[in-house]
Amino acid sequence: MNLPHLVVSFAISFSLLLVAMTVHEFAHGFTAYKLGDSTARFSGRLTLNPLAHIDPFWTVVLPLLLFISTSGHFVFGAAKPVPINYRALKNPKRDIIWIGLSGPLANFILAFVIARVLKVFPLPGVSVYLLFNLLLINVVLALFNLIPVPPLDGSRVIMGLLPEGLARQYILLERYGFIILFAFIWLGVFDRLLWPMVGAVIRLMGVG
């Protein structure tokens, strides 16, 4: 793949990733707001404007590095986390579970809607390509975030389910979270577990 094609490919992948991440973070902020916490709203994060959710490293630099290192075969990243004040929630122990699940659930819903569009409407090839890749990115983002390693969303669910003392001990893993995740990537854990799950979800949606 030559340089112009790589640039175009990255621009497309990055744009689709940004859409999925924006929906994900908006869902967290909206759920927290409905459960009593207005922090996301007052910090300008309760929005579908992608610019409000961009983190210079995790949203821009990391996807670019992954794209280059895989010769254009893989792009992934993370948005700036929506700020949550758990003390403002009506029922913090319960609500943290719903806030954690809301991001992945929003990605699954968007992926399902895209799957319906692909199955119902006859679309030109370029539209099918873009929509299928947006569906794929949403499914990957949802499943990846359900991994119970802090600070991913799956860990918020575990925190809400654990007794208070164990939850406080568990969240201490957050300082090592990204080291653990990068170790999983390096050891090929995601290749063996995550991608088969992504394929299974896409097949269940009837577009695999």
C-alpha positions as CSV (number, residue, x, y, z in Angstrom):
1,M,0.0,0.0,0.0
2,N,1.5,3.3,-1.1
3,L,1.6,6.5,1.1
4,P,-1.5,8.2,-0.4
5,H,-3.5,5.1,0.2
6,L,-2.2,4.8,3.7
7,V,-3.1,8.4,4.5
8,V,-6.6,7.9,3.1
9,S,-7.1,4.6,4.9
10,F,-5.9,6.1,8.2
11,A,-8.2,9.1,7.8
12,I,-11.2,6.9,7.2
13,S,-10.4,4.5,10.1
14,F,-9.7,7.4,12.4
15,S,-12.9,9.2,11.5
16,L,-15.0,6.0,12.2
17,L,-13.1,5.4,15.4
18,L,-13.8,8.9,16.5
19,V,-17.6,8.4,15.9
20,A,-17.6,5.2,18.0
21,M,-15.7,6.8,20.8
22,T,-17.8,9.9,20.9
23,V,-21.0,7.8,21.2
24,H,-19.4,5.7,23.9
25,E,-18.3,8.7,26.0
26,F,-21.6,10.6,25.5
27,A,-23.4,7.5,26.8
28,H,-21.4,7.5,30.0
29,G,-22.0,11.2,30.6
30,F,-25.7,11.1,29.7
31,T,-26.2,8.1,32.0
32,A,-24.4,9.8,34.9
33,Y,-26.4,12.9,34.3
34,K,-29.7,11.0,34.5
35,L,-28.5,9.3,37.7
36,G,-27.8,12.6,39.4
37,D,-24.2,13.7,38.4
38,S,-24.0,16.9,36.3
39,T,-20.2,16.9,36.1
40,A,-20.0,15.8,32.4
41,R,-22.6,18.5,31.5
42,F,-20.8,21.3,33.3
43,S,-17.4,20.3,31.9
44,G,-18.8,20.4,28.3
45,R,-18.6,16.6,27.8
46,L,-22.3,15.9,27.5
47,T,-22.1,16.4,23.8
48,L,-21.8,14.5,20.5
49,N,-19.1,16.9,19.3
50,P,-16.0,14.6,18.9
51,L,-13.6,17.5,19.6
52,A,-14.8,17.5,23.2
53,H,-13.7,13.9,23.7
54,I,-10.2,14.0,22.1
55,D,-7.2,13.1,24.2
56,P,-3.9,14.0,22.3
57,F,-2.2,10.7,23.0
58,W,-4.9,8.1,23.4
59,T,-7.1,9.5,20.6
60,V,-4.5,10.7,18.1
61,V,-1.0,9.4,18.7
62,L,-1.9,5.9,19.8
63,P,-4.1,5.1,16.8
64,L,-1.5,6.5,14.4
65,L,1.3,4.4,16.0
66,L,-0.8,1.3,15.8
67,F,-1.8,2.0,12.2
68,I,1.8,2.5,11.2
69,S,3.2,-0.5,13.2
70,T,0.6,-2.8,11.6
71,S,1.1,-1.5,8.1
72,G,-2.4,-0.1,8.0
73,H,-4.2,-3.2,9.2
74,F,-5.2,-2.1,12.7
75,V,-6.2,1.2,14.3
76,F,-7.5,1.6,17.9
77,G,-7.5,4.2,20.6
78,A,-9.4,5.8,23.5
79,A,-11.2,9.0,24.2
80,K,-10.7,11.3,27.1
81,P,-12.7,9.7,29.9
82,V,-15.9,11.6,30.9
83,P,-15.5,12.9,34.5
84,I,-17.8,11.3,37.0
85,N,-18.5,12.4,40.5
86,Y,-19.7,9.2,42.2
87,R,-20.7,11.1,45.4
88,A,-23.3,13.0,43.4
89,L,-25.0,9.8,42.2
90,K,-28.3,8.7,43.8
91,N,-27.1,5.2,44.5
92,P,-23.3,5.1,43.8
93,K,-22.9,1.4,44.3
94,R,-25.7,0.6,41.8
95,D,-25.2,3.5,39.5
96,I,-21.5,2.8,38.8
97,I,-22.6,-0.4,37.2
98,W,-25.1,1.3,34.8
99,I,-22.6,4.0,34.0
100,G,-19.9,1.4,33.2
101,L,-22.3,-0.6,31.0
102,S,-23.8,2.4,29.2
103,G,-20.7,3.0,26.9
104,P,-20.4,-0.5,25.6
105,L,-24.2,-0.8,25.3
106,A,-24.4,2.4,23.2
107,N,-21.7,0.9,20.9
108,F,-23.7,-2.3,20.6
109,I,-26.9,-0.5,19.8
110,L,-25.2,1.6,17.1
111,A,-23.7,-1.6,15.6
112,F,-27.1,-3.3,15.6
113,V,-28.7,-0.3,13.9
114,I,-26.0,-0.3,11.3
115,A,-26.5,-4.1,10.8
116,R,-30.2,-3.5,10.2
117,V,-29.4,-0.8,7.6
118,L,-26.9,-3.0,5.8
119,K,-29.5,-5.9,5.7
120,V,-32.5,-3.8,4.6
121,F,-31.2,-1.1,2.3
122,P,-29.4,-1.7,-1.0
123,L,-26.4,0.6,-0.8
124,P,-23.4,1.4,-3.0
125,G,-20.2,-0.4,-2.3
126,V,-18.4,2.5,-0.6
127,S,-21.3,3.0,1.8
128,V,-21.3,-0.7,2.7
129,Y,-17.6,-0.6,3.3
130,L,-17.8,2.5,5.6
131,L,-20.9,1.2,7.5
132,F,-19.5,-2.3,8.0
133,N,-16.2,-0.9,9.3
134,L,-18.1,1.5,11.6
135,L,-20.1,-1.5,12.9
136,L,-16.8,-3.5,13.4
137,I,-15.2,-0.7,15.3
138,N,-18.2,-0.3,17.6
139,V,-18.3,-4.0,18.4
140,V,-14.5,-4.1,19.1
141,L,-14.8,-1.0,21.3
142,A,-17.7,-2.4,23.2
143,L,-16.1,-5.8,23.9
144,F,-12.7,-4.3,24.7
145,N,-14.2,-2.0,27.3
146,L,-16.0,-4.8,29.0
147,I,-12.7,-6.4,30.0
148,P,-12.6,-6.2,33.8
149,V,-9.3,-4.4,34.0
150,P,-9.3,-0.9,35.5
151,P,-9.9,1.7,34.1
152,L,-12.0,-0.1,31.4
153,D,-15.8,-0.1,31.8
154,G,-15.9,-3.8,32.9
155,S,-14.0,-2.8,36.0
156,R,-16.7,-0.3,37.0
157,V,-19.2,-3.2,36.8
158,I,-17.0,-5.3,39.1
159,M,-16.5,-2.4,41.5
160,G,-20.3,-2.0,41.8
161,L,-20.7,-5.7,42.5
162,L,-17.9,-6.2,45.0
163,P,-18.2,-5.4,48.8
164,E,-16.8,-1.9,49.6
165,G,-13.5,-3.1,51.0
166,L,-12.7,-5.4,48.1
167,A,-13.8,-2.7,45.6
168,R,-11.3,-0.3,47.1
169,Q,-8.5,-2.9,46.8
170,Y,-9.6,-3.8,43.3
171,I,-9.5,-0.2,42.0
172,L,-5.8,0.1,43.1
173,L,-5.1,-2.0,40.0
174,E,-5.9,1.1,37.9
175,R,-2.3,2.4,38.2
176,Y,-1.2,-0.8,36.4
177,G,-4.2,-1.1,34.1
178,F,-2.6,0.0,30.8
179,I,0.5,-2.0,31.5
180,I,-1.7,-5.1,31.9
181,L,-3.6,-4.3,28.7
182,F,-0.4,-3.8,26.7
183,A,0.9,-7.1,28.1
184,F,-2.3,-8.8,26.9
185,I,-1.8,-7.3,23.4
186,W,1.9,-8.3,23.3
187,L,1.1,-11.8,24.4
188,G,-1.6,-12.2,21.8
189,V,-4.4,-12.7,24.3
190,F,-6.7,-10.4,22.3
191,D,-6.0,-12.2,19.1
192,R,-7.1,-15.5,20.7
193,L,-10.1,-14.2,22.7
194,L,-11.3,-10.8,21.6
195,W,-11.3,-11.3,17.8
196,P,-13.3,-14.6,17.9
197,M,-15.9,-12.8,20.2
198,V,-16.1,-9.9,17.7
199,G,-16.7,-12.3,14.9
200,A,-19.4,-14.1,16.9
201,V,-21.2,-10.9,17.7
202,I,-21.1,-9.7,14.0
203,R,-22.5,-13.1,12.9
204,L,-25.3,-12.9,15.4
205,M,-26.2,-9.5,13.9
206,G,-26.5,-11.3,10.6
207,V,-23.8,-9.5,8.7
208,G,-20.7,-11.7,9.3
